[in-house]
C-alpha cells in the first residue's frame, strides 16, 4: 500500500512549508494554510522509520468531524477538507501554549502523583486518589515547548501570565473554550460508549484578531479514551483500564526496549506489525466516530492530493 512520508508540493502562491512530526503545513499567500496529514508515526518524540497505511486519513477525518461537531461552541480554523488527508483553513498565529485538560488521574498526571506531587501546573490534585480515578472536576494543566527542544514542559497559569506568553484576557477565553470543548467531547465519547480521559487543544488568532481552534481535536494521537463498559469494575479491582489511544504503540516499543533514549534502537517494524497498527487505527476511528472507515484510493496518492488542493485553490 502506498503511504505518505514526505511531501514536496509547489502550490500557487506558496510562501513557505512547515514540517511537523506528522503534519506538513503549506502557507498560501499569508492567507490560507494547507495542512497535509502524512502517515508518519511518532512516539517518544521520535519519528518511526515506517509509515502506517491510512493513519493520516484517519487523523484528518476524525479532527474534521470533531471540529464540525464543536463549531457551534468554539470557532475553528477549517474552511474545507478537499482530500481525505488534507484540511485547508485560515492562516493563524498560534498561541505558544497547549491547553491540556484532564478529567482523570492518568498518564503524565498519574506519574507525577506517584512521585508524591500534589500540584501540577499550579493546580492541586486531591490526596487519596489511585491511577485512573476521576477528578472531582476537570483540571487544566497547560504545557509549552522547551526553548531548545521538542519536549513539552508543564507551566502554570500564573507563569503564562507573568511571562506575557498569553494576555490575561486571551487566556481567560482559552480556558473557557477548553472547558466547553472537553464537555462536548465527553458527551460525544459517552454516546460511543467511551470516556474522554484527557486531551489537548491548540488555539491561534486570525488576522482580524479572532481566537480559533487549530490543529487536531479528539484524535487518538491527541487524546486518551477509556471504554466506559467495565471502567468502574476495573478501578475497584485496581486493574489497568482498557484504552483507546496511541498508547498501544508506546507499550509495544517499551516492551521491545525503546523509549526514545540515547543509544536505543527502534525495534524492527515488520509488515505484519505495520498492518496490525493500521488495523488498530481503523478500529480507533470507528469507535470514536461511530462510522465505518472507508479507505481512500492510494494508487496515486500524491497526484490525488495535489489535484484536490489545486481544485480548491482555483
Secondary structure, 3 states (H helix, E strand, C coil): CCCCCCCCCCCCCEEEEEECCCEEEEEECCCEEEEEECCCCEECCEECCCCCCCHHHHHHHHHHHHHHHHCCCCCECEEEEEECCEEEEECCEECCCEEEEEEECCHHHHHHHHCCCCEECCEECCCCCCCCCEEEEEEECCEEECCCCCCEEECCHHHHHHCCCCCHHHHHHHHHHHHHHHHHHHHHHHHCCEEEEEEEEEEEECCCCCEEEECCCCCCCCEEEEECCCHHHHHHHCCCCCEECCHHHHHHHHHCCCCCCCCCCCCCCCHHHHHHHHHHHHHHHHHHHCCCCCCCCCCCHHHHHHHHHHHHHC
